[in-house]
Amino acid sequence: MTNTIPDFGRLPKDLDSPFVLTLTMDSVKLPYEIHASEDLGRYLVASRDLSPGDFVIEESPIVFGPKAMPDPESKMPCVGCYKPIFTDVGERCSKCGWPVCSGNCPGLRDPRHHGVECHILSSRPECVLDSMAEYYRHDALLPLRCVLLQKIDPERWKQVMDMQSHMESRAPGTEAYDEADEFIVEYLMTNFISRLDGDVKTKYLPNASKELFHTICGIIDTNALEIRLSEGSELNGLYAKTSVMEHSCVPNTKHTFNIENNLNICVKVVVPILEGQHIATMYSHALWGTQARRQHLKETKYFSCKCLRCTDPTELGTYLSAMKCMGDGKETCDGIHLPEDPLDDETDWACSKCKVKVGNSQVNAIISQMGEEVDGVLMMGGAVPMLENILCRLTMFLHPNHYHLYSIKHSLVQLYGRQPSYSTEDILDKKIKMCKDLIFITKTLDPGNARLSLYNSVLHHELHAALVLKSKKVKSCLKTHEELLKEAKDAIEIALSSLSDDLGESSGRKLFSVIEGSEKEFKVFCKQNNVIF
C-alpha cells in the first residue's frame, strides 16, 4: 500500500491477511467498504466507481468541544453555544462560574453541550477576572466530555475507545505526553475531579484516572477534526466513520460541516474514484513541501506518509520543494536540487545537472531560516517593496515554484493592480503570469479543490481583475480587448464555482460575496462596452 493512515481502529488479533467488511443500509450498498491490514489499520475503498459530487459519508459527531480562542484573555467561547464573548463583560454560569453568553443560553442545560460537564466543573465554583486563560481552559472540556460518555452514553463511549490513541508514541517524557499532562490532565484532576463528592463521582465519573485522560488526549490528537463556526470560534469533533479514512497528500474527498444540523459532517468525492481505490482525506497542509508535511504527520498523527506525492521528488511535477544548485564553488550550475529519496529523512539532495550533493540537514536549516524570513515579512503586513525584495533574494536559491515563493507571490498578486503605481501594463503582465503559475501548482496538488479551494478562488479572482485592467489599456485593439475579457469572464466563473462547498464557513461566504460583487461590476462594464459573449 502506498498510502498510510493516522487511525484508527483495532484490528482482529489474529489478522494475517486483509480484512474486508461490506456495509449496507436499508438494503442499499454503501459507496465504501472497510478494509484492514497490518500496515494500514482500517481504511476505506470504493465499493463502486464514484464520481465528483457523490457522497461517501454523512454522520453526526460522537462528541465535540470548544477550542481556546487565539486571545483567550480577551475573548472566550460560551460553553453553551460557543459564541465568542468578551471576558471582561460576559456573564457566568450560575452553577460552575464558567463564562457564558447569557444565563439563558439553551446549551447550558443541553447534555450534548454544557449540561453534564457543569456538574463536574461546579466542584470549583469560584470565579476569577484575572489570568482567565489559565483558569478556564476550554481545551480541557472535550477530554472531559469524552470521559463523561462512560455513564451518559455507553454506545458513544465505545465508539470513542475504538479509536486509536497511539499511546505507544506518547509515553511519559515525550512532548505530547508532558503537554497533555500539564495543560489537560493535571488541570482536570486537581481543579475538579479531586474535589468531587462521592455521589457525583459515582454518578458521572466512576473511572476518571490520569491514565484514562491521557488515552483520551491521544485519541483526540489523532482523530479530532476542526470545526470552524461562523462567528470565529472553533470546535474539535470526533466522527466514527470519517475517522477511518486514510490520509493522502493528494486527497480525493472533501469534508464540510453542517453547523445548523447538529454539526453533521459530509464527505464528498471531488475527483473520480474507481472501484477498489482508496478513499482518502488530508491531515496536513497541501502547500507545505514533502519534508514539512511528513514531519508534521509524524509528530501529530504518528505515521510516515508514503503517498504518491511524497514518493515523487518533484511533487507531481510542481517542484514545490526544489532548490537551485549553486555549483561546486568553481563553476556555476543552473540545475536544481531534489531529494534522492524523499521518504528517507537523511537523504542527500542531488543536482539534476552536476555531481554536487547537499545533505538533508543543511537543506532543512536553509529552508527553515528562509521560512522564518517569509513569515516575518508576511506578519508585518507585507508591503509590495518588502515582498518584492525577499522574492528577489530567495529566487536566487529556490526553484520558482518553491512553497516559500508561493506564499510571497500569493500575497503580491493581491496587491498588484490596487494602486496606480502598481497598475502599469508591465506589472499587470507580471501579475497575470504569477496567477497562472500559482494556479498550475494549486490545481496539480489539489485537482478537486479538497483543501485549496480558497487559494484557487483568490487566484482566479485576481487573474480576472488583472485581465480586466489590461483590457482597458488595449481597448484600441478590439480583438485583444475582447479576448482578454472572455478570459476574465472564465476566470471569475471559476473563482465562484471553486467556493461551492465553502459557503458554510464565514471565510468562504465573505470571499464569495466579494467575488460576486466583482462579477456584477464586470457585467455592467461589458454591457457598457457592448461586449457580448
LINFEN-V210375 format. One record per residue. N is the residue number from 0. RES is the residue in one letter. NEAR is the number of other C-alpha atoms within 12 Angstrom. Layout:
N,RES,NEAR / N,RES,NEAR
This chain:
0,M,20 / 1,T,23 / 2,N,35 / 3,T,40 / 4,I,45 / 5,P,45 / 6,D,41 / 7,F,46 / 8,G,36 / 9,R,25 / 10,L,26 / 11,P,17 / 12,K,13 / 13,D,11 / 14,L,17 / 15,D,12 / 16,S,16 / 17,P,20 / 18,F,25 / 19,V,23 / 20,L,19 / 21,T,21 / 22,L,20 / 23,T,14 / 24,M,10 / 25,D,7 / 26,S,8 / 27,V,11 / 28,K,16 / 29,L,25 / 30,P,33 / 31,Y,39 / 32,E,30 / 33,I,35 / 34,H,34 / 35,A,34 / 36,S,27 / 37,E,23 / 38,D,27 / 39,L,33 / 40,G,34 / 41,R,40 / 42,Y,42 / 43,L,45 / 44,V,34 / 45,A,36 / 46,S,27 / 47,R,23 / 48,D,22 / 49,L,28 / 50,S,21 / 51,P,22 / 52,G,24 / 53,D,26 / 54,F,27 / 55,V,37 / 56,I,33 / 57,E,26 / 58,E,26 / 59,S,27 / 60,P,35 / 61,I,38 / 62,V,42 / 63,F,42 / 64,G,40 / 65,P,39 / 66,K,38 / 67,A,34 / 68,M,30 / 69,P,16 / 70,D,20 / 71,P,28 / 72,E,26 / 73,S,22 / 74,K,30 / 75,M,42 / 76,P,42 / 77,C,43 / 78,V,52 / 79,G,38 / 80,C,37 / 81,Y,38 / 82,K,30 / 83,P,34 / 84,I,30 / 85,F,24 / 86,T,29 / 87,D,20 / 88,V,17 / 89,G,24 / 90,E,27 / 91,R,34 / 92,C,32 / 93,S,22 / 94,K,26 / 95,C,29 / 96,G,31 / 97,W,42 / 98,P,47 / 99,V,35 / 100,C,29 / 101,S,27 / 102,G,23 / 103,N,17 / 104,C,24 / 105,P,21 / 106,G,25 / 107,L,32 / 108,R,22 / 109,D,17 / 110,P,22 / 111,R,33 / 112,H,30 / 113,H,39 / 114,G,26 / 115,V,33 / 116,E,42 / 117,C,36 / 118,H,34 / 119,I,38 / 120,L,42 / 121,S,27 / 122,S,27 / 123,R,27 / 124,P,24 / 125,E,21 / 126,C,23 / 127,V,20 / 128,L,22 / 129,D,14 / 130,S,16 / 131,M,25 / 132,A,27 / 133,E,22 / 134,Y,31 / 135,Y,42 / 136,R,34 / 137,H,41 / 138,D,36 / 139,A,42 / 140,L,44 / 141,L,39 / 142,P,43 / 143,L,45 / 144,R,46 / 145,C,47 / 146,V,44 / 147,L,41 / 148,L,33 / 149,Q,25 / 150,K,23 / 151,I,23 / 152,D,21 / 153,P,17 / 154,E,17 / 155,R,27 / 156,W,24 / 157,K,21 / 158,Q,30 / 159,V,42 / 160,M,31 / 161,D,28 / 162,M,37 / 163,Q,35 / 164,S,35 / 165,H,33 / 166,M,27 / 167,E,15 / 168,S,23 / 169,R,29 / 170,A,20 / 171,P,18 / 172,G,13 / 173,T,15 / 174,E,16 / 175,A,32 / 176,Y,31 / 177,D,19 / 178,E,23 / 179,A,34 / 180,D,30 / 181,E,24 / 182,F,30 / 183,I,36 / 184,V,36 / 185,E,25 / 186,Y,29 / 187,L,38 / 188,M,30 / 189,T,21 / 190,N,25 / 191,F,33 / 192,I,34 / 193,S,23 / 194,R,20 / 195,L,27 / 196,D,19 / 197,G,15 / 198,D,13 / 199,V,24 / 200,K,25 / 201,T,17 / 202,K,20 / 203,Y,30 / 204,L,32 / 205,P,21 / 206,N,20 / 207,A,33 / 208,S,21 / 209,K,27 / 210,E,23 / 211,L,28 / 212,F,38 / 213,H,39 / 214,T,36 / 215,I,44 / 216,C,44 / 217,G,40 / 218,I,42 / 219,I,48 / 220,D,38 / 221,T,41 / 222,N,43 / 223,A,40 / 224,L,35 / 225,E,27 / 226,I,33 / 227,R,30 / 228,L,30 / 229,S,25 / 230,E,23 / 231,G,24 / 232,S,31 / 233,E,33 / 234,L,39 / 235,N,37 / 236,G,40 / 237,L,43 / 238,Y,39 / 239,A,34 / 240,K,34 / 241,T,44 / 242,S,44 / 243,V,39 / 244,M,43 / 245,E,45 / 246,H,47 / 247,S,42 / 248,C,45 / 249,V,43 / 250,P,39 / 251,N,41 / 252,T,42 / 253,K,41 / 254,H,40 / 255,T,36 / 256,F,34 / 257,N,25 / 258,I,25 / 259,E,14 / 260,N,15 / 261,N,21 / 262,L,32 / 263,N,29 / 264,I,33 / 265,C,29 / 266,V,35 / 267,K,33 / 268,V,35 / 269,V,32 / 270,V,28 / 271,P,23 / 272,I,31 / 273,L,20 / 274,E,18 / 275,G,20 / 276,Q,27 / 277,H,41 / 278,I,47 / 279,A,41 / 280,T,42 / 281,M,38 / 282,Y,40 / 283,S,31 / 284,H,27 / 285,A,36 / 286,L,36 / 287,W,35 / 288,G,40 / 289,T,45 / 290,Q,42 / 291,A,31 / 292,R,36 / 293,R,36 / 294,Q,25 / 295,H,22 / 296,L,31 / 297,K,25 / 298,E,24 / 299,T,31 / 300,K,36 / 301,Y,31 / 302,F,30 / 303,S,33 / 304,C,40 / 305,K,31 / 306,C,32 / 307,L,25 / 308,R,35 / 309,C,39 / 310,T,27 / 311,D,28 / 312,P,34 / 313,T,32 / 314,E,35 / 315,L,26 / 316,G,23 / 317,T,32 / 318,Y,35 / 319,L,43 / 320,S,42 / 321,A,39 / 322,M,43 / 323,K,34 / 324,C,31 / 325,M,27 / 326,G,24 / 327,D,17 / 328,G,9 / 329,K,8 / 330,E,13 / 331,T,16 / 332,C,21 / 333,D,21 / 334,G,26 / 335,I,35 / 336,H,37 / 337,L,40 / 338,P,37 / 339,E,24 / 340,D,22 / 341,P,34 / 342,L,27 / 343,D,23 / 344,D,22 / 345,E,18 / 346,T,23 / 347,D,25 / 348,W,34 / 349,A,29 / 350,C,28 / 351,S,24 / 352,K,19 / 353,C,21 / 354,K,19 / 355,V,26 / 356,K,27 / 357,V,29 / 358,G,23 / 359,N,27 / 360,S,18 / 361,Q,17 / 362,V,31 / 363,N,27 / 364,A,14 / 365,I,21 / 366,I,28 / 367,S,19 / 368,Q,16 / 369,M,28 / 370,G,27 / 371,E,16 / 372,E,26 / 373,V,31 / 374,D,21 / 375,G,17 / 376,V,26 / 377,L,26 / 378,M,15 / 379,M,13 / 380,G,17 / 381,G,27 / 382,A,23 / 383,V,29 / 384,P,19 / 385,M,24 / 386,L,35 / 387,E,26 / 388,N,21 / 389,I,31 / 390,L,34 / 391,C,19 / 392,R,19 / 393,L,31 / 394,T,26 / 395,M,19 / 396,F,30 / 397,L,34 / 398,H,30 / 399,P,30 / 400,N,39 / 401,H,39 / 402,Y,39 / 403,H,41 / 404,L,44 / 405,Y,39 / 406,S,34 / 407,I,42 / 408,K,42 / 409,H,42 / 410,S,34 / 411,L,39 / 412,V,42 / 413,Q,34 / 414,L,31 / 415,Y,36 / 416,G,30 / 417,R,21 / 418,Q,15 / 419,P,13 / 420,S,15 / 421,Y,24 / 422,S,27 / 423,T,20 / 424,E,23 / 425,D,18 / 426,I,26 / 427,L,35 / 428,D,27 / 429,K,27 / 430,K,37 / 431,I,38 / 432,K,25 / 433,M,32 / 434,C,39 / 435,K,31 / 436,D,28 / 437,L,40 / 438,I,37 / 439,F,25 / 440,I,36 / 441,T,40 / 442,K,33 / 443,T,28 / 444,L,40 / 445,D,37 / 446,P,29 / 447,G,33 / 448,N,39 / 449,A,41 / 450,R,35 / 451,L,36 / 452,S,35 / 453,L,36 / 454,Y,40 / 455,N,41 / 456,S,42 / 457,V,39 / 458,L,44 / 459,H,44 / 460,H,45 / 461,E,42 / 462,L,43 / 463,H,40 / 464,A,40 / 465,A,42 / 466,L,41 / 467,V,40 / 468,L,34 / 469,K,33 / 470,S,32 / 471,K,26 / 472,K,21 / 473,V,19 / 474,K,20 / 475,S,12 / 476,C,14 / 477,L,17 / 478,K,14 / 479,T,19 / 480,H,25 / 481,E,26 / 482,E,23 / 483,L,32 / 484,L,37 / 485,K,24 / 486,E,27 / 487,A,35 / 488,K,34 / 489,D,24 / 490,A,35 / 491,I,38 / 492,E,29 / 493,I,32 / 494,A,38 / 495,L,36 / 496,S,27 / 497,S,36 / 498,L,38 / 499,S,26 / 500,D,34 / 501,D,33 / 502,L,26 / 503,G,29 / 504,E,27 / 505,S,23 / 506,S,24 / 507,G,32 / 508,R,22 / 509,K,21 / 510,L,30 / 511,F,32 / 512,S,20 / 513,V,22 / 514,I,34 / 515,E,24 / 516,G,17 / 517,S,27 / 518,E,28 / 519,K,17 / 520,E,19 / 521,F,31 / 522,K,24 / 523,V,15 / 524,F,21 / 525,C,24 / 526,K,14 / 527,Q,11 / 528,N,17 / 529,N,14 / 530,V,22 / 531,I,16 / 532,F,15
